[in-house]
Every structure is written in structure tokens, then in C-alpha cells.
Amino acid sequence: MNTFIHYHTLDLRLHDSPSLHQAHSPNNTSTHFLPIYIFDPRQLDLSHLSNISSPPAPRAGEPAEHQNASLKYQPKSTRCSPLSRVGGFHRTSPYRLKFLLEAVFSLRESYRKSGGDMLLACGPPEVILPKIVDQLKKDEGKIEGIHAQREYTVEEISNYRRIQSSLDEEIVLHDSKTLIPPKHLPFKPELDTPDVYTEFRKQVEGLGIGLNEMLVKPLDTAKPLNGEIKTKGKLKPFPKIEAEMLNLKEGQGGIIGAEETLEGLYVKLVKPLLDNPPIGGWSSTSSPKEGTPNLHPKSAIPFKGTEVAALERVDDYIGHANGDKWEEGMKARHYKETRNGLLGEGFSTKFSTWLCLGIISPKVIGWRVGELLEKEGKDKEVWKNVYWILFELLWRDYFQYTVLKTSLTPSSKSKSQLRDPLNPNSSLFNPDGFSSQISTYPQNLRPNPSEWEKSNLEDPNDNARRWCEGRTGVPFIDANMRELVQTGWMSNRGRQNVASFLTKDLYCDWRIGAEFFEMNLVDYDTCSNWGNWQYQAGVGNDPRSSRQFNPIKQANDYDEDNGFVRTWIPELERVGDEYVQTPWLINDKSKLGDYPSRPIVELPSWKKHYPNQPPHRNRGKAKGNGKGPKGGRNGG
Ligand SMILES: Cc1cc2nc3c(=O)[nH]c(=O)nc-3n(C[C@H](O)[C@H](O)[C@H](O)COP(=O)(O)OP(=O)(O)OC[C@H]3O[C@@H](n4cnc5c(N)ncnc54)[C@H](O)[C@@H]3O)c2cc1C
């Protein structure tokens, strides 16, 4: 027996899978194929699974390095704990947990439907994987290779390094995470990713935008068929693993039985979240007393975490070729015009929900966009709208590669410190962000964390806490925050505004916002989240002082009919349309019910956008035109 192991991390799919492709290519000598997914106690509290001891819960503010005494490997500057470092938030919400389990269980189902299976385990991967390898090597068994997707973030890099340090076999890493794979880039991403997005995009577009130029063809390893995902050919047999023969010690974790269901596992994993709700609590739809969370009826992402759902969304949004014709895809043809919308599922692609776990390959999306552009891109309107999807996907790549570069560069503050081979050091989570790694960063724009407001999230009147709970008194901000907590989603427009409000108007530590997003966003992605937060907070590698949004102007421009604010803030029901974005201006405050009668801050620049101010409330002007405030555009 010669086993090809594929260790799934953030690549929960069968299509466009380099491992699957390699394992089943004619010259591959493996006889068996073993895909495995391991729930890691540093990411999730696994204490309700059998034979697992999770790291002790840290207190907010306590440095991560003191939080993992029970683990053999002591992380230094990483955030390896199921609670976040600054705010002490969980690192997942019930919604996000359910989405992950949907992805894992549907992947296992797809493997089974294709003649194979997938092993589910829990525990530190550097303990579990070597035990499995040992068992497979017994009785002269061989390991053809251990394959995984290359990750660019410090926790994932240290995870691979820890595993590697306990294995004789080399882990083979595949570049399957980005639209443009590293080897196609016109520069070495780990060294030369430009500090400014526009420069990155121009260099990439210099490759030529067409199919097989900038866009790389995805591997044809699996496709949807009658509502299921099927691999191209039959899978190699799944090897027998005997859980009791792994010799795992007490507390080290183990194999999750083949009979375990999504619902059963969910109940065990969600318990620590429900027992210890975060500030403001979980929303009632996301944490039912029994079973898995229901979708919020107003959710902008009424989708499942499955490969089938992801590929159906691509079909629905971009469409597909049918002979000479292009079918469906009306949404993509209006993408640029509608992408700043706030309500409903149609305004933007929502691809991020599947991209974050690798349920869909960015290359599949890119290739489909390229096909549509090739067929219909001569029409300028189609080109402008459809191309913009690539423009945004390049933002995603840009943050991935920026993080890769900084993950492998020592902080300028610790130049003397030799790189810890097991533990790369990144400024992604530092208060002064990437700026701390750039010696040429302009002095006058350097962030000064000591000047930021100190937050005490225990205090219900704390500004950052009121931001988290959607109680700032500024309806446009609160509506976005409530949507996030109640559905696990917020639009890009909303994210930019609430991030600006927390950091530029309230002057709070941006990491509280990034951690709160990490807990709640179903589409949470380390690079996109922390990279965008740095960018908005002005601590990233593209320094500018003016990324400040005016929430009143933004509300006037993007919530023209007040539908968004009315959807999420029912307390404002009795306030007329004119003042619903500025309710503190009405005389009869009794109409506000429990809603704050004053905003926690009021900036002079807001006033010219109040009702009846010259110039008159400028409704609808910028809706959907892709223009943000001066200097504030990020990703359109
Ligand atoms: C403070 C803040 C936090 C964010 N956190 C995340 C996060 O955790 N995960 C995440 O995927 N995105 C994040 N974004 C980026 C962006 O808001 C989302 O990618 C986008 O809203 C997802 O919706 P969509 O798929 O409909 O996007 P579309 O508008 O349809 O864009 C298509 C794809 O392009 C990519 N994209 C678009 N804008 C950006 C951007 N600014 N940065 C990186 N990629 C982009 C995404 O992969 C997206 O799916 C954040 C933005 C801000 C301002």
C-alpha cells in the first residue's frame, strides 16, 4: 500500500484540486488516497469532543503566548487560542461554525459519492498526522506524499512547520489559493509585492487580461452533476485507519467517527460559544436552543457552505456558455453599477463566503469571467461591469500576497531577532500594522497607538462596545453592525463605513473591530479582513491620512430610500423619512423608544448633510457609481 495524503485546510473542494489531480495522474505510483480534515484546538474550543483538552480560555488582553501552556509547542507572536487577543472574542460565531461544518461534511459526502472517503479528526495536527502516517507505514506500507494547499498567514505557516518538524516525509504545498498563482506573477510575491494596490494591479494586468494570459485555467478534477459533485474519474481506494491503533494519549484528540453527523458535531462545538456569549449576546436566529442556526429571513447570504451552492452561484451570477450563446449571468452585467448596494443577495457576488474556506477556486470564477468577456466584452457596458469582478478579485490576491510578504519578513522593530523557523513573525496583528515593517514609512503618518482611546468592553457605555452592539446612535453605522451580528454578513460599503467610524471617529484600537469581524463574518478571511482593517485604519502599507467616511453623506448616497436602516433598526419606526438617518435632530425624542437619543460623537463635517441644510440632502447622487469619499475607496 502506498498512500497519497491530502491534508485539507482552507481548500474544502474537489474541483480545481492540484492534489486530486496529481494523485490520480497516470504516472502517480500511489495505490490509496487519503483526504483528511483536522479540527484544531487552537482555532475552536473542542472541549466537548471526547479525548481532547483545549487550551485554557485566556482573559481579554492577556498575551497569546501565555495562553497555551498545555500544548507542546508554545506559540510566540501568533494568536493561537480559541479566544481573540485584544477583545477576548470567540474566533467563530455559531453561523460561521455551521458554515464550516457544512463545507467539511459536504466535502466528505462528495468524496463518498465519488468512491472514496475523507477522514475527520480533532486535535493538534502535528500530533494527529504523524500518528496516521505511522499507522499507514506499518506492515511495509509507504507514504507517496503528504500534500496540502500553501497558506500565506502566520498561524497556518506555523501549523505546517510544526507538522513538518514531527514528520520524516516532506509536506508538498500547492499554490491553489489565488486567482493569479505566484509563479505567474511578474515578480516574486514573498519579496516584491508592491506596497500599493494600483501598482500590483498594473503589473498583473500587464500580463494581458485574456484567458491563458492573466487568467489561468482551473484543473478539471471534479464538476457538479445532478446536484452532486463528482470527481473526473473513480477515486483511488480509501485506506483503513483504525482509531484505537493510533495510540493517542489522553487529551490529544482522535478520529471523529464515520457515524458523526453535522448536527451532532455542531452541538458539541457550539456549546462553549453558547455557554459564554460575547458582549451583546448571540442573535436569536444564530443560536437556537436546539439544532443548527436558521438563516435570518433578511440575510443577504441565503447560501449553504457547499461546493454545489458555490458553483450554482457562479452560474447564476456570471452565467455560462451554451454553444454560441451565453446563458444567465444578468447580475454580472450590472456588477459595477450595483455592487455598492446594501439589501438583498443580488447586488454583489457573495463569492467571498465560499472563497474564504476554499469551497470555490478563484480560478474558476476568473476563468468564467474571462469566458464571458471573450464572448460579449466588445460591448463596453458589459466589459466595464464584468471586468470589475476581476478588479475586486485582484484586491483579494493583493492582500494574500501582502500578507505572504510580511509573514516572512521580520518586523523592523525586531531586526536583531533571528527568525524563529517554527514561528514566522508578521505585523498583520500588531497595533501599528504593516507600517512597523516599512522603514521608509512617512514619519508624519506613522500610527501612534498610545494616542488611541482605551476601551473597556465590560462597560456597557464604552464606545467600542456600543459600536459592537449597534448602539452608537448613528443609524447607518448601527444598521450595518446589527446586520453583521444577526446574519454573519455586511456589505463592502458597510464594512468601510463602520471601520472608519470605529477608528477615525471614535479613535479606538482597530484590532477590536478586526477581531469582532473575525468572530462574526461568515466570509472571514485572515488576509482580507486584517488587511482591509489596516488599510482603513491607516496602519497598512499604503499610508494616507484621509480614509475617513462621512456616515451621514454615505447614508444619503447609499441608503437613499432609508430601506436599509429601517430593516435593521425597528426602533426608528415612528421617525419620519427625513430624519431617520439623523434621529437626534427630532424634537419628540419619545419616538425613538430605546434607541439612543444622541450619537456618541457628532462631527462638524456631518452637518452640511443633515436635512434642510444647504446644500440640500444630496440623495441618490452616488448610489452605485462606485465612488466613495475622497481618499476612501477600497476595492471600489
Ligand atoms: C474592514 C473590512 C473587512 C473586510 N473583511 C473581509 C473578510 O474577512 N473576508 C473577505 O473576503 N473580505 C473582506 N473584506 C473585503 C470585502 O468587503 C468583501 O470581500 C466583500 O464585501 C465580499 O462580498 P462579495 O463577495 O459580494 O464581493 P464582490 O464585490 O462581489 O467582490 C468579488 C470578490 O472580490 C474580492 N474582494 C472584493 N473587495 C475586496 C476587498 N476590499 N479586499 C479583498 N478582497 C475583496 C472578494 O473575494 C469578493 O468575493 C473586508 C473589507 C473591509 C473594508
Ligand as a Chemical Component Dictionary entry (heavy atoms), coordinates in Angstrom:
data_LIG
# 
_chem_comp.id                   LIG 
_chem_comp.type                 NON-POLYMER 
_chem_comp.pdbx_formal_charge   0 
_chem_comp.three_letter_code    LIG 
# 
loop_
_chem_comp_atom.comp_id 
_chem_comp_atom.atom_id 
_chem_comp_atom.alt_atom_id 
_chem_comp_atom.type_symbol 
_chem_comp_atom.charge 
_chem_comp_atom.model_Cartn_x 
_chem_comp_atom.model_Cartn_y 
_chem_comp_atom.model_Cartn_z 
_chem_comp_atom.pdbx_ordinal 
LIG C1  C1  C 0 -12.970 46.373 7.268  1  
LIG C2  C2  C 0 -13.139 45.340 6.180  2  
LIG C3  C3  C 0 -13.076 43.991 6.492  3  
LIG C4  C4  C 0 -13.192 43.031 5.490  4  
LIG N1  N1  N 0 -13.143 41.690 5.825  5  
LIG C5  C5  C 0 -13.192 40.758 4.853  6  
LIG C6  C6  C 0 -13.112 39.366 5.151  7  
LIG O1  O1  O 0 -12.954 38.955 6.297  8  
LIG N2  N2  N 0 -13.224 38.473 4.119  9  
LIG C7  C7  C 0 -13.372 38.884 2.834  10 
LIG O2  O2  O 0 -13.458 38.034 1.935  11 
LIG N3  N3  N 0 -13.418 40.185 2.519  12 
LIG C8  C8  C 0 -13.353 41.134 3.476  13 
LIG N4  N4  N 0 -13.441 42.456 3.136  14 
LIG C9  C9  C 0 -13.468 42.836 1.721  15 
LIG C10 C10 C 0 -14.862 42.985 1.094  16 
LIG O3  O3  O 0 -15.683 43.771 1.904  17 
LIG C11 C11 C 0 -15.532 41.637 0.856  18 
LIG O4  O4  O 0 -14.659 40.776 0.156  19 
LIG C12 C12 C 0 -16.789 41.773 0.023  20 
LIG O5  O5  O 0 -17.696 42.641 0.636  21 
LIG C13 C13 C 0 -17.414 40.412 -0.150 22 
LIG O6  O6  O 0 -18.624 40.495 -0.828 23 
LIG P1  P1  P 0 -18.767 39.930 -2.291 24 
LIG O7  O7  O 0 -18.213 38.580 -2.392 25 
LIG O8  O8  O 0 -20.182 40.112 -2.679 26 
LIG O9  O9  O 0 -17.808 40.940 -3.034 27 
LIG P2  P2  P 0 -17.790 41.431 -4.537 28 
LIG O10 O10 O 0 -17.971 42.904 -4.535 29 
LIG O11 O11 O 0 -18.719 40.656 -5.359 30 
LIG O12 O12 O 0 -16.280 41.150 -4.978 31 
LIG C14 C14 C 0 -15.872 39.915 -5.585 32 
LIG C15 C15 C 0 -14.750 39.316 -4.764 33 
LIG O13 O13 O 0 -13.631 40.188 -4.766 34 
LIG C16 C16 C 0 -12.962 40.131 -3.510 35 
LIG N5  N5  N 0 -12.973 41.458 -2.880 36 
LIG C17 C17 C 0 -13.820 42.476 -3.087 37 
LIG N6  N6  N 0 -13.450 43.559 -2.373 38 
LIG C18 C18 C 0 -12.347 43.203 -1.686 39 
LIG C19 C19 C 0 -11.505 43.878 -0.764 40 
LIG N7  N7  N 0 -11.680 45.147 -0.411 41 
LIG N8  N8  N 0 -10.471 43.196 -0.234 42 
LIG C20 C20 C 0 -10.228 41.908 -0.560 43 
LIG N9  N9  N 0 -10.997 41.229 -1.442 44 
LIG C21 C21 C 0 -12.037 41.866 -1.996 45 
LIG C22 C22 C 0 -13.728 39.144 -2.654 46 
LIG O14 O14 O 0 -13.114 37.889 -2.746 47 
LIG C23 C23 C 0 -15.104 39.124 -3.309 48 
LIG O15 O15 O 0 -15.782 37.910 -3.106 49 
LIG C24 C24 C 0 -13.357 43.437 4.144  50 
LIG C25 C25 C 0 -13.448 44.793 3.845  51 
LIG C26 C26 C 0 -13.343 45.742 4.849  52 
LIG C27 C27 C 0 -13.438 47.191 4.484  53 
# 
loop_
_chem_comp_bond.comp_id 
_chem_comp_bond.atom_id_1 
_chem_comp_bond.atom_id_2 
_chem_comp_bond.value_order 
_chem_comp_bond.pdbx_ordinal 
LIG C1  C2  SING 1  
LIG C2  C3  SING 2  
LIG C2  C26 DOUB 3  
LIG C3  C4  DOUB 4  
LIG C4  N1  SING 5  
LIG C4  C24 SING 6  
LIG N1  C5  DOUB 7  
LIG C5  C6  SING 8  
LIG C5  C8  SING 9  
LIG C6  O1  DOUB 10 
LIG C6  N2  SING 11 
LIG N2  C7  SING 12 
LIG C7  O2  DOUB 13 
LIG C7  N3  SING 14 
LIG N3  C8  DOUB 15 
LIG C8  N4  SING 16 
LIG N4  C9  SING 17 
LIG N4  C24 SING 18 
LIG C9  C10 SING 19 
LIG C10 O3  SING 20 
LIG C10 C11 SING 21 
LIG C11 O4  SING 22 
LIG C11 C12 SING 23 
LIG C12 O5  SING 24 
LIG C12 C13 SING 25 
LIG C13 O6  SING 26 
LIG O6  P1  SING 27 
LIG P1  O7  DOUB 28 
LIG P1  O8  SING 29 
LIG P1  O9  SING 30 
LIG O9  P2  SING 31 
LIG P2  O10 DOUB 32 
LIG P2  O11 SING 33 
LIG P2  O12 SING 34 
LIG O12 C14 SING 35 
LIG C14 C15 SING 36 
LIG C15 O13 SING 37 
LIG C15 C23 SING 38 
LIG O13 C16 SING 39 
LIG C16 N5  SING 40 
LIG C16 C22 SING 41 
LIG N5  C17 SING 42 
LIG N5  C21 SING 43 
LIG C17 N6  DOUB 44 
LIG N6  C18 SING 45 
LIG C18 C19 SING 46 
LIG C18 C21 DOUB 47 
LIG C19 N7  SING 48 
LIG C19 N8  DOUB 49 
LIG N8  C20 SING 50 
LIG C20 N9  DOUB 51 
LIG N9  C21 SING 52 
LIG C22 O14 SING 53 
LIG C22 C23 SING 54 
LIG C23 O15 SING 55 
LIG C24 C25 DOUB 56 
LIG C25 C26 SING 57 
LIG C26 C27 SING 58 
# 
